Amino acid sequence: MSSGRDLMINSGIFSFESINTAGLIDALAFLQIAIYPIWIYLGVKLYRHRHTEKL
């Protein structure tokens, strides 16, 4: 096992070759965290829009 990701993927049932994607994974994780507040804002806005129409 070379990393935690390798341990999770290759838990004994399957055996996949994993490539070094450290930079890509870090960038995607950062992007997810960075846009999280936008998704919350859009969800609240959509909720308010749908529930104020019926009043």
HTML snippet that shows the backbone in 3Dmol.js (N, CA, C, O; Angstrom):
<script src="https://3Dmol.org/build/3Dmol-min.js"></script>
<div id="view" style="width:600px;height:400px;position:relative"></div>
<script>
const pdb = `
ATOM      1  N   MET A   1       0.845  -1.170   0.000  1.00  0.00           N
ATOM      2  CA  MET A   1       0.000   0.000   0.000  1.00  0.00           C
ATOM      3  C   MET A   1       0.893   1.237   0.000  1.00  0.00           C
ATOM      4  O   MET A   1       1.855   1.331   0.762  1.00  0.00           O
ATOM      5  N   SER A   2       0.557   2.162  -0.856  1.00  0.00           N
ATOM      6  CA  SER A   2       1.388   3.359  -0.951  1.00  0.00           C
ATOM      7  C   SER A   2       0.728   4.587  -0.326  1.00  0.00           C
ATOM      8  O   SER A   2       1.411   5.558   0.000  1.00  0.00           O
ATOM      9  N   SER A   3      -0.599   4.551  -0.158  1.00  0.00           N
ATOM     10  CA  SER A   3      -1.286   5.709   0.412  1.00  0.00           C
ATOM     11  C   SER A   3      -2.633   5.271   0.979  1.00  0.00           C
ATOM     12  O   SER A   3      -3.048   4.123   0.819  1.00  0.00           O
ATOM     13  N   GLY A   4      -3.295   6.196   1.635  1.00  0.00           N
ATOM     14  CA  GLY A   4      -4.623   5.911   2.157  1.00  0.00           C
ATOM     15  C   GLY A   4      -5.620   5.659   1.047  1.00  0.00           C
ATOM     16  O   GLY A   4      -6.512   4.821   1.183  1.00  0.00           O
ATOM     17  N   ARG A   5      -5.470   6.385  -0.055  1.00  0.00           N
ATOM     18  CA  ARG A   5      -6.353   6.184  -1.209  1.00  0.00           C
ATOM     19  C   ARG A   5      -6.175   4.778  -1.750  1.00  0.00           C
ATOM     20  O   ARG A   5      -7.153   4.105  -2.075  1.00  0.00           O
ATOM     21  N   ASP A   6      -4.931   4.332  -1.848  1.00  0.00           N
ATOM     22  CA  ASP A   6      -4.642   2.986  -2.323  1.00  0.00           C
ATOM     23  C   ASP A   6      -5.254   1.953  -1.385  1.00  0.00           C
ATOM     24  O   ASP A   6      -5.779   0.939  -1.844  1.00  0.00           O
ATOM     25  N   LEU A   7      -5.195   2.195  -0.092  1.00  0.00           N
ATOM     26  CA  LEU A   7      -5.788   1.285   0.886  1.00  0.00           C
ATOM     27  C   LEU A   7      -7.302   1.208   0.711  1.00  0.00           C
ATOM     28  O   LEU A   7      -7.874   0.121   0.780  1.00  0.00           O
ATOM     29  N   MET A   8      -7.964   2.356   0.483  1.00  0.00           N
ATOM     30  CA  MET A   8      -9.417   2.355   0.326  1.00  0.00           C
ATOM     31  C   MET A   8      -9.841   1.657  -0.961  1.00  0.00           C
ATOM     32  O   MET A   8     -10.827   0.921  -0.970  1.00  0.00           O
ATOM     33  N   ILE A   9      -9.111   1.879  -2.038  1.00  0.00           N
ATOM     34  CA  ILE A   9      -9.479   1.279  -3.321  1.00  0.00           C
ATOM     35  C   ILE A   9      -9.142  -0.206  -3.340  1.00  0.00           C
ATOM     36  O   ILE A   9      -9.963  -1.019  -3.766  1.00  0.00           O
ATOM     37  N   ASN A  10      -7.968  -0.564  -2.892  1.00  0.00           N
ATOM     38  CA  ASN A  10      -7.506  -1.950  -2.928  1.00  0.00           C
ATOM     39  C   ASN A  10      -7.633  -2.576  -1.547  1.00  0.00           C
ATOM     40  O   ASN A  10      -6.633  -2.855  -0.885  1.00  0.00           O
ATOM     41  N   SER A  11      -8.870  -2.793  -1.121  1.00  0.00           N
ATOM     42  CA  SER A  11      -9.110  -3.308   0.227  1.00  0.00           C
ATOM     43  C   SER A  11      -9.037  -4.825   0.309  1.00  0.00           C
ATOM     44  O   SER A  11      -9.380  -5.394   1.346  1.00  0.00           O
ATOM     45  N   GLY A  12      -8.610  -5.483  -0.730  1.00  0.00           N
ATOM     46  CA  GLY A  12      -8.485  -6.932  -0.711  1.00  0.00           C
ATOM     47  C   GLY A  12      -9.403  -7.629  -1.692  1.00  0.00           C
ATOM     48  O   GLY A  12      -9.151  -8.777  -2.058  1.00  0.00           O
ATOM     49  N   ILE A  13     -10.451  -6.972  -2.122  1.00  0.00           N
ATOM     50  CA  ILE A  13     -11.382  -7.582  -3.071  1.00  0.00           C
ATOM     51  C   ILE A  13     -10.885  -7.374  -4.499  1.00  0.00           C
ATOM     52  O   ILE A  13     -10.863  -8.312  -5.297  1.00  0.00           O
ATOM     53  N   PHE A  14     -10.496  -6.167  -4.811  1.00  0.00           N
ATOM     54  CA  PHE A  14      -9.999  -5.832  -6.140  1.00  0.00           C
ATOM     55  C   PHE A  14      -8.565  -5.357  -6.033  1.00  0.00           C
ATOM     56  O   PHE A  14      -8.080  -5.037  -4.947  1.00  0.00           O
ATOM     57  N   SER A  15      -7.900  -5.317  -7.161  1.00  0.00           N
ATOM     58  CA  SER A  15      -6.537  -4.786  -7.192  1.00  0.00           C
ATOM     59  C   SER A  15      -6.400  -3.868  -8.399  1.00  0.00           C
ATOM     60  O   SER A  15      -6.295  -4.331  -9.535  1.00  0.00           O
ATOM     61  N   PHE A  16      -6.402  -2.575  -8.147  1.00  0.00           N
ATOM     62  CA  PHE A  16      -6.270  -1.582  -9.205  1.00  0.00           C
ATOM     63  C   PHE A  16      -4.912  -0.912  -9.086  1.00  0.00           C
ATOM     64  O   PHE A  16      -4.417  -0.675  -7.985  1.00  0.00           O
ATOM     65  N   GLU A  17      -4.330  -0.616 -10.207  1.00  0.00           N
ATOM     66  CA  GLU A  17      -3.103   0.176 -10.214  1.00  0.00           C
ATOM     67  C   GLU A  17      -3.501   1.629 -10.016  1.00  0.00           C
ATOM     68  O   GLU A  17      -4.361   2.144 -10.731  1.00  0.00           O
ATOM     69  N   SER A  18      -2.892   2.274  -9.069  1.00  0.00           N
ATOM     70  CA  SER A  18      -3.205   3.682  -8.843  1.00  0.00           C
ATOM     71  C   SER A  18      -2.051   4.538  -9.346  1.00  0.00           C
ATOM     72  O   SER A  18      -0.880   4.187  -9.205  1.00  0.00           O
ATOM     73  N   ILE A  19      -2.417   5.669  -9.937  1.00  0.00           N
ATOM     74  CA  ILE A  19      -1.404   6.591 -10.443  1.00  0.00           C
ATOM     75  C   ILE A  19      -1.289   7.759  -9.481  1.00  0.00           C
ATOM     76  O   ILE A  19      -2.185   7.997  -8.671  1.00  0.00           O
ATOM     77  N   ASN A  20      -0.207   8.471  -9.569  1.00  0.00           N
ATOM     78  CA  ASN A  20       0.022   9.608  -8.684  1.00  0.00           C
ATOM     79  C   ASN A  20      -0.785  10.803  -9.191  1.00  0.00           C
ATOM     80  O   ASN A  20      -0.439  11.416 -10.201  1.00  0.00           O
ATOM     81  N   THR A  21      -1.850  11.119  -8.487  1.00  0.00           N
ATOM     82  CA  THR A  21      -2.720  12.235  -8.868  1.00  0.00           C
ATOM     83  C   THR A  21      -2.793  13.271  -7.754  1.00  0.00           C
ATOM     84  O   THR A  21      -3.807  13.952  -7.604  1.00  0.00           O
ATOM     85  N   ALA A  22      -1.738  13.390  -6.985  1.00  0.00           N
ATOM     86  CA  ALA A  22      -1.757  14.260  -5.806  1.00  0.00           C
ATOM     87  C   ALA A  22      -2.152  15.698  -6.152  1.00  0.00           C
ATOM     88  O   ALA A  22      -2.984  16.280  -5.456  1.00  0.00           O
ATOM     89  N   GLY A  23      -1.591  16.273  -7.184  1.00  0.00           N
ATOM     90  CA  GLY A  23      -1.916  17.656  -7.540  1.00  0.00           C
ATOM     91  C   GLY A  23      -3.351  17.812  -8.003  1.00  0.00           C
ATOM     92  O   GLY A  23      -4.022  18.777  -7.635  1.00  0.00           O
ATOM     93  N   LEU A  24      -3.824  16.878  -8.801  1.00  0.00           N
ATOM     94  CA  LEU A  24      -5.198  16.937  -9.307  1.00  0.00           C
ATOM     95  C   LEU A  24      -6.202  16.761  -8.176  1.00  0.00           C
ATOM     96  O   LEU A  24      -7.180  17.503  -8.095  1.00  0.00           O
ATOM     97  N   ILE A  25      -5.971  15.800  -7.314  1.00  0.00           N
ATOM     98  CA  ILE A  25      -6.881  15.553  -6.197  1.00  0.00           C
ATOM     99  C   ILE A  25      -6.931  16.769  -5.269  1.00  0.00           C
ATOM    100  O   ILE A  25      -8.003  17.157  -4.806  1.00  0.00           O
ATOM    101  N   ASP A  26      -5.783  17.360  -5.003  1.00  0.00           N
ATOM    102  CA  ASP A  26      -5.744  18.548  -4.147  1.00  0.00           C
ATOM    103  C   ASP A  26      -6.513  19.706  -4.776  1.00  0.00           C
ATOM    104  O   ASP A  26      -7.235  20.423  -4.083  1.00  0.00           O
ATOM    105  N   ALA A  27      -6.360  19.890  -6.088  1.00  0.00           N
ATOM    106  CA  ALA A  27      -7.058  20.971  -6.780  1.00  0.00           C
ATOM    107  C   ALA A  27      -8.568  20.745  -6.767  1.00  0.00           C
ATOM    108  O   ALA A  27      -9.333  21.686  -6.554  1.00  0.00           O
ATOM    109  N   LEU A  28      -8.998  19.515  -6.991  1.00  0.00           N
ATOM    110  CA  LEU A  28     -10.428  19.216  -6.965  1.00  0.00           C
ATOM    111  C   LEU A  28     -11.013  19.383  -5.566  1.00  0.00           C
ATOM    112  O   LEU A  28     -12.134  19.869  -5.417  1.00  0.00           O
ATOM    113  N   ALA A  29     -10.271  18.988  -4.555  1.00  0.00           N
ATOM    114  CA  ALA A  29     -10.735  19.163  -3.175  1.00  0.00           C
ATOM    115  C   ALA A  29     -10.864  20.648  -2.847  1.00  0.00           C
ATOM    116  O   ALA A  29     -11.840  21.064  -2.222  1.00  0.00           O
ATOM    117  N   PHE A  30      -9.893  21.441  -3.263  1.00  0.00           N
ATOM    118  CA  PHE A  30      -9.956  22.884  -3.035  1.00  0.00           C
ATOM    119  C   PHE A  30     -11.162  23.491  -3.745  1.00  0.00           C
ATOM    120  O   PHE A  30     -11.866  24.328  -3.179  1.00  0.00           O
ATOM    121  N   LEU A  31     -11.396  23.067  -4.984  1.00  0.00           N
ATOM    122  CA  LEU A  31     -12.524  23.588  -5.747  1.00  0.00           C
ATOM    123  C   LEU A  31     -13.850  23.252  -5.067  1.00  0.00           C
ATOM    124  O   LEU A  31     -14.744  24.096  -4.994  1.00  0.00           O
ATOM    125  N   GLN A  32     -13.976  22.029  -4.573  1.00  0.00           N
ATOM    126  CA  GLN A  32     -15.197  21.644  -3.864  1.00  0.00           C
ATOM    127  C   GLN A  32     -15.438  22.520  -2.645  1.00  0.00           C
ATOM    128  O   GLN A  32     -16.550  22.997  -2.420  1.00  0.00           O
ATOM    129  N   ILE A  33     -14.407  22.723  -1.875  1.00  0.00           N
ATOM    130  CA  ILE A  33     -14.541  23.537  -0.665  1.00  0.00           C
ATOM    131  C   ILE A  33     -14.814  24.993  -1.021  1.00  0.00           C
ATOM    132  O   ILE A  33     -15.579  25.668  -0.331  1.00  0.00           O
ATOM    133  N   ALA A  34     -14.196  25.479  -2.089  1.00  0.00           N
ATOM    134  CA  ALA A  34     -14.358  26.880  -2.476  1.00  0.00           C
ATOM    135  C   ALA A  34     -15.774  27.183  -2.959  1.00  0.00           C
ATOM    136  O   ALA A  34     -16.289  28.266  -2.682  1.00  0.00           O
ATOM    137  N   ILE A  35     -16.419  26.256  -3.676  1.00  0.00           N
ATOM    138  CA  ILE A  35     -17.752  26.543  -4.210  1.00  0.00           C
ATOM    139  C   ILE A  35     -18.878  26.072  -3.295  1.00  0.00           C
ATOM    140  O   ILE A  35     -20.050  26.252  -3.625  1.00  0.00           O
ATOM    141  N   TYR A  36     -18.549  25.479  -2.164  1.00  0.00           N
ATOM    142  CA  TYR A  36     -19.573  25.003  -1.226  1.00  0.00           C
ATOM    143  C   TYR A  36     -20.525  26.115  -0.783  1.00  0.00           C
ATOM    144  O   TYR A  36     -21.734  25.887  -0.773  1.00  0.00           O
ATOM    145  N   PRO A  37     -20.044  27.301  -0.420  1.00  0.00           N
ATOM    146  CA  PRO A  37     -20.980  28.373  -0.032  1.00  0.00           C
ATOM    147  C   PRO A  37     -21.926  28.785  -1.160  1.00  0.00           C
ATOM    148  O   PRO A  37     -23.053  29.205  -0.899  1.00  0.00           O
ATOM    149  N   ILE A  38     -21.483  28.669  -2.393  1.00  0.00           N
ATOM    150  CA  ILE A  38     -22.346  29.012  -3.528  1.00  0.00           C
ATOM    151  C   ILE A  38     -23.520  28.044  -3.601  1.00  0.00           C
ATOM    152  O   ILE A  38     -24.657  28.461  -3.820  1.00  0.00           O
ATOM    153  N   TRP A  39     -23.248  26.743  -3.417  1.00  0.00           N
ATOM    154  CA  TRP A  39     -24.322  25.746  -3.447  1.00  0.00           C
ATOM    155  C   TRP A  39     -25.309  25.966  -2.306  1.00  0.00           C
ATOM    156  O   TRP A  39     -26.514  25.801  -2.492  1.00  0.00           O
ATOM    157  N   ILE A  40     -24.817  26.331  -1.141  1.00  0.00           N
ATOM    158  CA  ILE A  40     -25.716  26.616  -0.016  1.00  0.00           C
ATOM    159  C   ILE A  40     -26.598  27.814  -0.346  1.00  0.00           C
ATOM    160  O   ILE A  40     -27.807  27.773  -0.122  1.00  0.00           O
ATOM    161  N   TYR A  41     -26.007  28.876  -0.872  1.00  0.00           N
ATOM    162  CA  TYR A  41     -26.758  30.075  -1.241  1.00  0.00           C
ATOM    163  C   TYR A  41     -27.829  29.743  -2.280  1.00  0.00           C
ATOM    164  O   TYR A  41     -28.978  30.164  -2.144  1.00  0.00           O
ATOM    165  N   LEU A  42     -27.458  28.993  -3.313  1.00  0.00           N
ATOM    166  CA  LEU A  42     -28.425  28.644  -4.354  1.00  0.00           C
ATOM    167  C   LEU A  42     -29.533  27.752  -3.810  1.00  0.00           C
ATOM    168  O   LEU A  42     -30.688  27.893  -4.214  1.00  0.00           O
ATOM    169  N   GLY A  43     -29.207  26.847  -2.910  1.00  0.00           N
ATOM    170  CA  GLY A  43     -30.220  25.988  -2.307  1.00  0.00           C
ATOM    171  C   GLY A  43     -31.205  26.772  -1.468  1.00  0.00           C
ATOM    172  O   GLY A  43     -32.411  26.532  -1.540  1.00  0.00           O
ATOM    173  N   VAL A  44     -30.712  27.704  -0.674  1.00  0.00           N
ATOM    174  CA  VAL A  44     -31.594  28.541   0.149  1.00  0.00           C
ATOM    175  C   VAL A  44     -32.466  29.415  -0.743  1.00  0.00           C
ATOM    176  O   VAL A  44     -33.657  29.580  -0.482  1.00  0.00           O
ATOM    177  N   LYS A  45     -31.879  29.970  -1.784  1.00  0.00           N
ATOM    178  CA  LYS A  45     -32.632  30.827  -2.701  1.00  0.00           C
ATOM    179  C   LYS A  45     -33.734  30.031  -3.411  1.00  0.00           C
ATOM    180  O   LYS A  45     -34.859  30.513  -3.543  1.00  0.00           O
ATOM    181  N   LEU A  46     -33.415  28.826  -3.862  1.00  0.00           N
ATOM    182  CA  LEU A  46     -34.411  27.983  -4.522  1.00  0.00           C
ATOM    183  C   LEU A  46     -35.511  27.582  -3.548  1.00  0.00           C
ATOM    184  O   LEU A  46     -36.687  27.587  -3.912  1.00  0.00           O
ATOM    185  N   TYR A  47     -35.151  27.240  -2.332  1.00  0.00           N
ATOM    186  CA  TYR A  47     -36.140  26.874  -1.310  1.00  0.00           C
ATOM    187  C   TYR A  47     -37.095  28.030  -1.048  1.00  0.00           C
ATOM    188  O   TYR A  47     -38.311  27.839  -1.013  1.00  0.00           O
ATOM    189  N   ARG A  48     -36.553  29.217  -0.867  1.00  0.00           N
ATOM    190  CA  ARG A  48     -37.401  30.386  -0.602  1.00  0.00           C
ATOM    191  C   ARG A  48     -38.305  30.695  -1.791  1.00  0.00           C
ATOM    192  O   ARG A  48     -39.469  31.054  -1.617  1.00  0.00           O
ATOM    193  N   HIS A  49     -37.760  30.552  -3.001  1.00  0.00           N
ATOM    194  CA  HIS A  49     -38.538  30.824  -4.205  1.00  0.00           C
ATOM    195  C   HIS A  49     -39.715  29.858  -4.318  1.00  0.00           C
ATOM    196  O   HIS A  49     -40.833  30.272  -4.625  1.00  0.00           O
ATOM    197  N   ARG A  50     -39.469  28.590  -4.073  1.00  0.00           N
ATOM    198  CA  ARG A  50     -40.530  27.588  -4.204  1.00  0.00           C
ATOM    199  C   ARG A  50     -41.577  27.703  -3.108  1.00  0.00           C
ATOM    200  O   ARG A  50     -42.752  27.427  -3.349  1.00  0.00           O
ATOM    201  N   HIS A  51     -41.177  28.103  -1.918  1.00  0.00           N
ATOM    202  CA  HIS A  51     -42.122  28.148  -0.810  1.00  0.00           C
ATOM    203  C   HIS A  51     -42.832  29.491  -0.682  1.00  0.00           C
ATOM    204  O   HIS A  51     -43.839  29.571   0.021  1.00  0.00           O
ATOM    205  N   THR A  52     -42.359  30.530  -1.319  1.00  0.00           N
ATOM    206  CA  THR A  52     -43.072  31.806  -1.268  1.00  0.00           C
ATOM    207  C   THR A  52     -44.100  31.902  -2.385  1.00  0.00           C
ATOM    208  O   THR A  52     -45.010  32.727  -2.305  1.00  0.00           O
ATOM    209  N   GLU A  53     -43.982  31.076  -3.431  1.00  0.00           N
ATOM    210  CA  GLU A  53     -44.973  31.083  -4.505  1.00  0.00           C
ATOM    211  C   GLU A  53     -46.331  30.612  -4.009  1.00  0.00           C
ATOM    212  O   GLU A  53     -47.362  31.106  -4.466  1.00  0.00           O
ATOM    213  N   LYS A  54     -46.345  29.669  -3.088  1.00  0.00           N
ATOM    214  CA  LYS A  54     -47.582  29.035  -2.647  1.00  0.00           C
ATOM    215  C   LYS A  54     -48.355  29.866  -1.630  1.00  0.00           C
ATOM    216  O   LYS A  54     -49.506  29.548  -1.332  1.00  0.00           O
ATOM    217  N   LEU A  55     -47.759  30.908  -1.099  1.00  0.00           N
ATOM    218  CA  LEU A  55     -48.442  31.712  -0.078  1.00  0.00           C
ATOM    219  C   LEU A  55     -49.415  32.690  -0.660  1.00  0.00           C
ATOM    220  O   LEU A  55     -50.061  33.432   0.080  1.00  0.00           O
TER     221      LEU A  55
END
`;
const viewer = $3Dmol.createViewer("view");
viewer.addModel(pdb, "pdb");
viewer.setStyle({}, {cartoon: {color: "spectrum"}});
viewer.zoomTo();
viewer.render();
</script>
